[in-house]
Structures are given as structure tokens and as C-alpha cells.
Amino acid sequence: MARRALVAAFLVALALLPAGTASADNVGIRFGYYTKVKEPFVGVEYLTRVSHRVYFNPNFEWVFTDGFDYFTVNGDFHYDFPMQGHTYVWLGAGLGLARVSFDGGGGNTDAVLNVIGGVGVRTGHVIPYVQAKVIVKEDSEFVIGFGLRF
């Protein structure tokens, strides 16, 4: 029940962002793999420009696990390197929260540091991309993700 409420709250927050800032390639979906827990994830994101090459990318990722719930809520920033053509290359970092809760009760929420790097290619109105992320926390995690920005 709590996870549905959190997902709903994140989606409502995305919907409430100023309409003037929403345009193509601002909203995306992502999926991939958390290597330490050896499970896939799905997520949503919003991308907005902060300055010429700096972007803010709040996102939510839900990890598919058995016996416990695992999700992250993140506020990442990244720098897009100057490239020619339709290719994007970025590096960045951000802060987030990682929540693990067990079916039998108990769990923990950790503040985390995310370190990210990715490559995307504009193909019409969609940007498919691949991104690597290290979640720095007590039991750090490496994540490989694939996404589509619309």
C-alpha cells in the first residue's frame, strides 16, 4: 500500500510541474538491473535544463524483489558534454533516498550519493539511452539502465 502511494505521489509531482517547462524529451521511462541484489528495475524521470549544459533529473526507481520492497527516489544533476550530431554524453551526481522494507516488518531508509554517466541518441522525438550509476551507501550498488526520453 505504501509503495503505491509513493509511486502515485511521484507521478502527481511530475504532473504538477509548470506546464511551460514541459516539452519533448523532458519525461522518460527507464528499466535495467541492480547488480548487487541481482534484480531488474523500472523507473520514471523528469529532465529539466538548469543552465546551458547542466540538467536536473529527478527520478524514481522500483526494484523487483522477492521478500522485500526496494525503491529509490533521486535528485540527480548531470553535465552534457559538447557533441556533434544527435549524440548526448553526460556525467553527473546527485542525492537520493534508498528504501528497503521487509515483508515481515522492519527496514531502513538510507541517504545515498549517486554517480552517473550515460550516452543517448536522438532518433526523431525519442532519445533512447544507456546509463551507468553507482549508488554510494553502506552497501553500495551498481546499476545499469536503459531508457527512453520523450
Secondary structure as the mmCIF struct_conf table of DSSP 4:
data_model
#
loop_
_struct_conf.conf_type_id
_struct_conf.id
_struct_conf.beg_label_comp_id
_struct_conf.beg_label_asym_id
_struct_conf.beg_label_seq_id
_struct_conf.end_label_comp_id
_struct_conf.end_label_asym_id
_struct_conf.end_label_seq_id
HELX_RH_AL_P HELX_RH_AL_P1 ALA A 2 ALA A 15
TURN_TY1_P TURN_TY1_P1 LEU A 16 LEU A 16
BEND BEND1 LEU A 17 LEU A 17
HELX_RH_3T_P HELX_RH_3T_P1 ALA A 19 THR A 21
TURN_TY1_P TURN_TY1_P2 ALA A 24 ASP A 25
BEND BEND2 ASN A 26 ASN A 26
STRN STRN1 VAL A 27 TYR A 34
TURN_TY1_P TURN_TY1_P3 THR A 35 LYS A 38
STRN STRN2 GLU A 39 TYR A 46
STRN STRN3 THR A 48 ARG A 49
BEND BEND3 VAL A 50 ARG A 53
STRN STRN4 VAL A 54 VAL A 63
BEND BEND4 ASP A 66 GLY A 67
STRN STRN5 PHE A 68 ASP A 80
HELX_LH_PP_P HELX_LH_PP_P1 PHE A 81 PRO A 82
BEND BEND5 GLN A 84 GLN A 84
TURN_TY1_P TURN_TY1_P4 GLY A 85 HIS A 86
STRN STRN6 THR A 87 PHE A 102
TURN_TY1_P TURN_TY1_P5 ASP A 103 GLY A 104
BEND BEND6 GLY A 105 GLY A 105
STRN STRN7 GLY A 107 VAL A 121
STRN STRN8 THR A 123 THR A 123
TURN_TY1_P TURN_TY1_P6 GLY A 124 HIS A 125
STRN STRN9 VAL A 126 VAL A 126
STRN STRN10 ILE A 127 VAL A 136
BEND BEND7 LYS A 137 LYS A 137
TURN_TY1_P TURN_TY1_P7 GLU A 138 ASP A 139
STRN STRN11 GLU A 141 ARG A 149
#
